[in-house]
Amino acid sequence: MTEHPHILFCENPIDFNKIDEDFEDQFISAKENGFETLLFNFEDLTSANRFLSSTKRIKPSDKLLNVIYRGWMLTPEQYSILYNDLLSKNYKLINTVEEYQNCHYLPESLKFISSRTPKTVFEKFDNETSIDKLLEESKIFGQKSVIVKDYVKSEKHDWETACFVADASKIDNFKKTIKKLIELRGKYLNEGIVVREFIELNYLTIHSKSGMPLTEEYRLFFCNKKLVGIYDYWEEGEYKRNKPDTTEFEEIAKQIESNFFSMDIARQKNGELIIIELGDGQVAGLPDKTNRNEFYKQIRNCCC
């Protein structure tokens, strides 16, 4: 195994010899911190008939090398293709396919965080019957407010029409919100629908474009069970408090079956902290204010 893992980024979709411009700053920081970098074609991987050629410009290694992917989200199926394709060339991604799914899909994450996250029900989406099943399961919320999302993402910037339900007992409005979520997610809908109890969080401000409420939230990254860093989640709004104590979340992280993942936490109005969700660290975005150089320095310290 190499002492310093490689970092895998997405190619520029037009110029294959260059990095995708959305990750250029991270590419530079990774190289400045001593990582070797690899590029693959994201468009090929996510294509129905070109997925086997996505890594064609990556030459096989003569020894097994560790790799961390940093790029766009992948379905578990796409990640599996990438994982096995790279392994055939002697590159091993930091998370197995199962470990990727553990933190990428919220229902898979619940076994690790259920005691510290809002009450949640979910249902795989196939057709209208799936919605009816989900609504039946959601009766446990009574008249409480809930939010809806798919297994990975919400449409939180369409807060009033495709995310927030003020009263879960009002079935017609509830169903309308779920259908709007499905419509907006379209072909990008991840597996199924999740309904979660809405918890009052410490308010920051209103998003300048979407009008959704922004609350005191933080994104933590863990690599090999070690805390990489804790970052303000939102660019807008004033974080008036010091960063929260992460001791209890570091203990929870030790039980999570993943080598590289993110953990989003938030402060409730009563001051207590809860876990919002986990994410695979390879596809979890860096909040805007994150110091990229410091992030990759800490990744190197945790991996090597």
C-alpha positions as CSV (number, residue, x, y, z in Angstrom):
1,M,0.0,0.0,0.0
2,T,1.1,3.5,-0.7
3,E,1.8,5.7,2.3
4,H,0.0,8.7,0.8
5,P,-3.4,7.9,-0.8
6,H,-4.2,9.2,-4.3
7,I,-7.2,11.6,-4.8
8,L,-9.6,10.8,-7.7
9,F,-11.3,13.8,-9.3
10,C,-13.6,14.2,-12.3
11,E,-12.3,15.3,-15.6
12,N,-13.4,18.5,-17.3
13,P,-16.2,17.3,-19.6
14,I,-14.8,19.3,-22.5
15,D,-11.0,19.1,-22.0
16,F,-10.2,15.6,-20.6
17,N,-6.7,16.6,-19.6
18,K,-8.0,19.1,-17.1
19,I,-9.9,18.9,-13.8
20,D,-13.6,19.7,-13.7
21,E,-13.5,23.4,-12.9
22,D,-15.9,23.0,-10.0
23,F,-13.2,21.0,-8.2
24,E,-10.2,22.9,-9.3
25,D,-9.6,24.6,-5.9
26,Q,-9.7,21.2,-4.2
27,F,-7.4,19.7,-6.9
28,I,-4.8,22.4,-6.3
29,S,-5.0,21.9,-2.5
30,A,-4.7,18.1,-2.8
31,K,-1.5,18.5,-4.8
32,E,-0.1,21.1,-2.5
33,N,-0.6,18.7,0.4
34,G,1.4,16.0,-1.4
35,F,-1.3,13.8,-2.9
36,E,-1.0,12.2,-6.3
37,T,-4.1,12.9,-8.4
38,L,-6.1,10.8,-10.9
39,L,-8.9,11.9,-13.3
40,F,-11.8,9.9,-14.6
41,N,-14.8,10.8,-16.8
42,F,-17.9,11.3,-14.8
43,E,-20.1,11.6,-17.9
44,D,-19.0,8.2,-19.2
45,L,-19.5,6.6,-15.8
46,T,-23.1,7.9,-15.5
47,S,-23.9,7.0,-19.2
48,A,-26.0,3.9,-20.0
49,N,-23.6,2.7,-22.7
50,R,-20.2,4.3,-21.9
51,F,-19.7,3.5,-18.2
52,L,-17.0,0.9,-18.8
53,S,-14.7,3.5,-20.4
54,S,-14.8,6.1,-17.6
55,T,-11.3,5.2,-16.3
56,K,-9.7,4.5,-19.7
57,R,-7.0,7.2,-19.2
58,I,-6.0,5.8,-15.8
59,K,-3.0,3.4,-16.3
60,P,-2.9,0.3,-14.1
61,S,-0.6,0.3,-11.1
62,D,2.0,-2.4,-10.4
63,K,1.0,-2.3,-6.7
64,L,-2.2,-1.8,-4.8
65,L,-2.8,1.9,-4.1
66,N,-5.4,3.6,-1.8
67,V,-7.6,6.2,-3.4
68,I,-10.1,8.8,-2.1
69,Y,-12.7,10.0,-4.6
70,R,-13.8,13.7,-4.3
71,G,-16.5,14.6,-6.8
72,W,-20.1,14.5,-7.8
73,M,-22.6,12.1,-6.2
74,L,-23.0,8.6,-7.6
75,T,-25.7,6.1,-7.1
76,P,-24.6,2.9,-5.3
77,E,-24.7,1.1,-8.7
78,Q,-22.4,3.7,-10.3
79,Y,-20.1,3.7,-7.3
80,S,-19.9,-0.1,-7.6
81,I,-18.9,0.1,-11.2
82,L,-16.2,2.7,-10.4
83,Y,-15.0,0.7,-7.4
84,N,-14.5,-2.5,-9.3
85,D,-13.1,-0.8,-12.4
86,L,-10.4,0.9,-10.3
87,L,-9.7,-2.3,-8.3
88,S,-9.0,-4.1,-11.6
89,K,-6.2,-1.5,-12.1
90,N,-4.9,-1.9,-8.6
91,Y,-6.5,1.2,-7.1
92,K,-8.7,0.7,-4.0
93,L,-11.3,3.3,-3.1
94,I,-11.4,4.2,0.6
95,N,-15.0,2.9,1.1
96,T,-16.4,-0.4,-0.2
97,V,-19.7,-0.3,-2.0
98,E,-21.5,-1.3,1.2
99,E,-19.7,1.4,3.2
100,Y,-20.6,4.0,0.6
101,Q,-24.3,3.1,0.8
102,N,-24.2,3.1,4.7
103,C,-23.7,6.9,4.7
104,H,-25.1,7.8,1.3
105,Y,-28.7,6.6,1.9
106,L,-30.4,7.9,5.0
107,P,-32.3,4.7,5.7
108,E,-29.0,2.8,5.8
109,S,-27.5,5.4,8.2
110,L,-30.3,5.1,10.8
111,K,-28.8,2.1,12.4
112,F,-25.9,4.2,13.5
113,I,-27.6,7.5,14.4
114,S,-31.3,6.7,15.2
115,S,-30.9,7.7,18.9
116,R,-29.7,11.2,18.0
117,T,-31.7,12.1,14.9
118,P,-35.3,13.1,14.3
119,K,-38.0,10.3,14.1
120,T,-37.9,9.0,10.5
121,V,-40.0,6.7,8.3
122,F,-39.3,5.8,4.7
123,E,-40.5,3.8,1.7
124,K,-38.9,2.8,-1.6
125,F,-40.7,4.5,-4.4
126,D,-42.2,2.5,-7.2
127,N,-45.6,4.0,-7.9
128,E,-48.7,5.6,-6.3
129,T,-49.0,2.7,-3.9
130,S,-45.6,3.5,-2.4
131,I,-46.9,7.0,-1.5
132,D,-50.0,5.5,0.2
133,K,-47.8,3.1,2.2
134,L,-45.6,6.0,3.3
135,L,-48.6,8.1,4.3
136,E,-49.9,5.2,6.4
137,E,-46.5,4.8,8.1
138,S,-46.4,8.6,8.7
139,K,-49.5,8.5,11.0
140,I,-47.0,8.1,13.8
141,F,-46.3,11.8,13.5
142,G,-49.9,12.8,14.2
143,Q,-50.4,16.5,13.7
144,K,-46.7,17.3,13.9
145,S,-44.8,19.1,11.2
146,V,-42.6,17.0,9.0
147,I,-40.2,17.4,6.1
148,V,-39.9,15.1,3.0
149,K,-36.9,14.2,0.9
150,D,-35.6,11.3,-1.1
151,Y,-33.0,8.8,0.4
152,V,-30.2,11.4,-0.3
153,K,-31.4,14.9,-1.1
154,S,-34.3,17.2,-0.4
155,E,-35.8,20.0,-2.4
156,K,-35.3,22.4,0.5
157,H,-35.1,25.4,-1.8
158,D,-38.7,24.7,-2.6
159,W,-39.4,24.7,1.1
160,E,-43.2,25.4,1.1
161,T,-44.2,23.2,-1.8
162,A,-41.8,20.2,-1.9
163,C,-40.2,19.9,1.5
164,F,-42.1,21.2,4.6
165,V,-45.5,19.9,5.7
166,A,-47.0,21.9,8.6
167,D,-49.5,19.2,9.7
168,A,-48.8,15.6,8.8
169,S,-52.5,14.7,9.6
170,K,-53.7,16.8,6.6
171,I,-53.3,14.0,4.1
172,D,-54.2,15.8,0.9
173,N,-51.6,18.5,1.4
174,F,-49.1,15.9,2.6
175,K,-49.6,13.8,-0.5
176,K,-49.4,16.9,-2.7
177,T,-46.0,17.8,-1.2
178,I,-44.6,14.3,-1.7
179,K,-45.8,14.4,-5.4
180,K,-44.1,17.8,-5.9
181,L,-40.9,16.4,-4.5
182,I,-41.0,13.4,-6.9
183,E,-41.7,15.8,-9.8
184,L,-38.8,18.1,-9.0
185,R,-36.4,15.3,-8.3
186,G,-37.4,13.6,-11.6
187,K,-34.9,11.1,-12.9
188,Y,-32.6,12.0,-10.1
189,L,-34.9,10.7,-7.4
190,N,-32.7,8.5,-5.1
191,E,-34.4,5.2,-4.4
192,G,-37.3,6.2,-2.2
193,I,-39.0,8.9,0.0
194,V,-38.1,9.8,3.6
195,V,-40.4,11.5,6.1
196,R,-38.8,13.1,9.1
197,E,-40.2,14.9,12.2
198,F,-39.6,18.6,11.9
199,I,-37.5,19.8,14.8
200,E,-37.2,23.5,15.7
201,L,-33.6,24.5,15.2
202,N,-31.7,27.7,16.2
203,Y,-32.6,30.2,13.6
204,L,-29.9,32.1,11.6
205,T,-31.6,33.9,8.7
206,I,-33.7,33.5,5.6
207,H,-32.0,32.3,2.4
208,S,-31.6,35.2,0.1
209,K,-32.8,33.3,-3.0
210,S,-35.2,30.6,-1.9
211,G,-36.7,32.1,1.2
212,M,-36.1,28.9,3.2
213,P,-35.1,29.3,6.9
214,L,-31.4,28.8,7.6
215,T,-30.5,27.3,11.0
216,E,-27.4,26.7,13.0
217,E,-25.9,23.7,11.3
218,Y,-22.4,22.3,11.0
219,R,-20.7,19.7,8.7
220,L,-18.2,17.3,10.3
221,F,-15.8,15.1,8.3
222,F,-14.3,11.9,9.7
223,C,-11.5,9.9,8.1
224,N,-10.5,6.5,9.6
225,K,-12.7,7.4,12.7
226,K,-10.7,10.6,13.3
227,L,-12.4,14.1,13.1
228,V,-11.0,16.0,10.1
229,G,-12.8,19.2,10.9
230,I,-16.0,21.0,11.7
231,Y,-17.3,23.7,9.4
232,D,-20.2,26.2,9.4
233,Y,-22.8,24.7,7.0
234,W,-24.3,27.9,5.6
235,E,-22.5,30.8,4.0
236,E,-25.3,33.2,4.9
237,G,-26.3,34.1,8.4
238,E,-24.1,34.9,11.4
239,Y,-22.8,32.0,13.5
240,K,-22.6,33.8,16.9
241,R,-21.5,30.8,18.9
242,N,-18.2,29.1,19.1
243,K,-18.0,25.7,17.4
244,P,-19.8,23.1,19.5
245,D,-18.1,20.4,21.5
246,T,-17.8,17.3,19.2
247,T,-16.8,14.7,21.8
248,E,-20.1,12.8,21.7
249,F,-20.2,12.8,18.0
250,E,-16.7,11.5,17.8
251,E,-17.8,8.6,19.9
252,I,-20.7,7.9,17.6
253,A,-18.4,8.1,14.6
254,K,-16.4,5.2,16.0
255,Q,-19.4,2.9,15.4
256,I,-20.2,4.0,11.9
257,E,-19.2,1.5,9.2
258,S,-17.3,3.8,6.9
259,N,-13.8,5.0,6.5
260,F,-14.6,8.4,5.2
261,F,-17.9,10.2,5.9
262,S,-19.6,13.5,6.8
263,M,-21.9,14.1,9.7
264,D,-24.3,17.1,9.7
265,I,-25.3,18.3,13.1
266,A,-27.6,21.1,14.2
267,R,-28.5,23.0,17.4
268,Q,-32.1,22.8,18.5
269,K,-33.9,25.9,19.9
270,N,-33.4,24.4,23.4
271,G,-29.6,24.4,22.8
272,E,-29.2,20.6,22.4
273,L,-27.4,19.2,19.4
274,I,-28.8,16.6,17.1
275,I,-27.5,14.7,14.0
276,I,-29.3,15.6,10.8
277,E,-27.7,13.0,8.5
278,L,-24.6,11.3,7.4
279,G,-23.0,11.4,3.9
280,D,-20.2,9.6,2.2
281,G,-17.1,11.8,2.6
282,Q,-16.2,11.3,-1.1
283,V,-19.3,13.1,-2.4
284,A,-20.2,15.3,0.5
285,G,-19.7,19.0,-0.5
286,L,-17.3,21.3,1.3
287,P,-19.1,24.3,2.8
288,D,-18.2,27.5,1.1
289,K,-16.1,28.9,3.9
290,T,-14.0,25.8,4.3
291,N,-10.2,26.3,4.0
292,R,-9.4,23.8,1.3
293,N,-5.7,23.6,2.1
294,E,-6.5,22.8,5.8
295,F,-9.1,20.2,4.8
296,Y,-6.6,18.3,2.6
297,K,-3.9,18.6,5.2
298,Q,-6.1,17.0,7.8
299,I,-7.2,14.3,5.4
300,R,-3.5,13.5,4.8
301,N,-2.8,13.4,8.6
302,C,-5.7,11.0,9.1
303,C,-4.9,8.7,6.2
304,C,-1.2,8.4,6.6
